Amino acid sequence: MPLSQSFVNISLFQPPAFLMIGIPGMEAVHGWISIPFSSMYMMALTGNCLILQAIRKTPNLHQPMYYFLSMLALTDVGLTLSTLPTTLAVLWFDHRLIGFNACLVQMFFLHFFSVVESSVLLAMSFDRFVAISSPLHYVSVLTDNVIIKMGLAIVARATVSLFPLPFLLKRLNYCPGKILLSHSFCFHADVMKRACADITVNILYGLYVVLSTVGVDSLLIVLSYILILHTVMGLASPKERLRALNTCVSHFLAVLVFYIPVIGVSMIHRFGRHLPHIVHALVAYVYLVVPPVLNPIIYSVKSKPIREAMLRVLRRKGQG
């Protein structure tokens, strides 16, 4: 066999593009479905940008707790922008093609911001633990330099953990023809399963990433709340206990809003293959769209300083 023919036979096939879908079985009403999706994306971007502006323009909010909240809001903006272009392109214009490399880039940033959000929630739980267990040393422990280092460590951890994923997908051989994805965005597990090759390495590395990031974070958050409860139960006054726990309510709700959909997506991808495609799609949308929408609502309702700062920003914009 000629060398050139042998090279062609062993060369990898990478599709020029993937074909995305919106809500399976509801293609005829994608125009109507785009209305709530557009509204949620707008709410997520508006709410989180408003929190960022409120904290930046209010000197009284230049404190560790609100710096971490800024990180959370910035992460939610990034997570929203990761899926907004392709999702609305599918729902508005039925533009379902995404280039292979563009898909890998979207996949990286989608998972990047998910890992960052998990890490930020862990940092916020540490913030609450320090505030409750050592209130007199709170400012001296969580200095500006410490917070900056924590932020850089969060970004570095997510980058190092996820950087190999696109390259692990590029090394695979894909089946010729149009390859249909299960969503209107690129998930690692979804793209990986479209390969006509052994994906054991991809599965193992994907599992390692999940366990070493979101898995470890969730366990440490649970541990932090156990320590917080132990500290709170040691307070003499029931009023002091209630006041201390009240400072954790917003963070606790944000943790639930993020981790419940994460668990749902993980369970469905591994054990829900028999479920209808629409269930997979809806759980994925809840995981990616709902937390960025709800987090600003949670913090604006439960935190009076944030609510008042947001209202001041809105008044200035109205007057301007």
C-alpha positions, 0 to 999 in steps of 0.5 A: 500500500502506498505511503500516502494512501496509508496516511489517509487511512489512519488520519483522523476525521474531524467534522467541519461543524456540528448540528445543534438542536433547541427543544426537541419535539418543539421546533415548530414553536421555537419562536415562542420559546425564545421569548422566555429564554430571551427574558431570562438571559436579559434578567441574568445580564441586567441583574448581575451587571447591576450588582457589579455596579452597585458594589463598585459605586458604594464604598460601604460595600467594599468589604470581603463578603461583597468582593466575593459576591462581585466574583459570583456576579461576574462569573454568572455574566460569563456563564450567561454569555457562554450559551446566549449566542448559540441558544438564541441563534437556534431559537430565533433564526434556526441557525443550528450549525457551529464550527468544530473549533468554535464548539470546543471554545464554547465548551471550554468557557462553559465548563470554565465558568461552571468550575469557577462558580463552584470555587467562588461559592466555596470561597464565600462559605469560607468567608461566612465561616471566618465572619461567624467564628472569628468576627474580630479577626475577619478583616485582618484574615480576609485582606484585599491581598488574600482575596486577590490571591484567592480569585487568581487561584480560582481562575488558575485552577479552572484553567489548568483543570479544563485546558486538556479537554479540547485537545482530548476531543481533537485527538478523537476520530468522528463519524463522517456526516452531519453530527447532531448534538443534544443541545444548543451549546457544546457540553463535553459529555455530549461532544465526546459521545459523538466520536467513533473511537475509544473515549475511555480517556475522555470519560476518566479525565472528565470524571476526574475534573468533576470530582476534583473541582465541583465534588471537592468544593461541595464536600468542603462547603458542607464541612464549612456549614457543619463548622458554622452550625457548631459555632452558632450553637455555641452562642449564648443568645438565641437572638445572636444565633438567628442573626448569625444564621441569617447572614448565611441564608443568601449564600446557602440559597445560592449553593442550592440553586447551583448544585441541585441542577449540577447534580441533576445534569450529572445523574441524567448524563450517566443514568438517564439515557432512557429518558426523553431528549426533552428532559435532558435539554430542560435539565441542561437549560436549568443548570446553565440559565437559572442560577445566573437569573436567581442569584441577583434576586436572592441577594437583592431580596435577602441583603438590604445593603445590596438592595439599597445600592442597586436602587441608588444605581437605578435612580442615577440611571433614571435621572441621567 
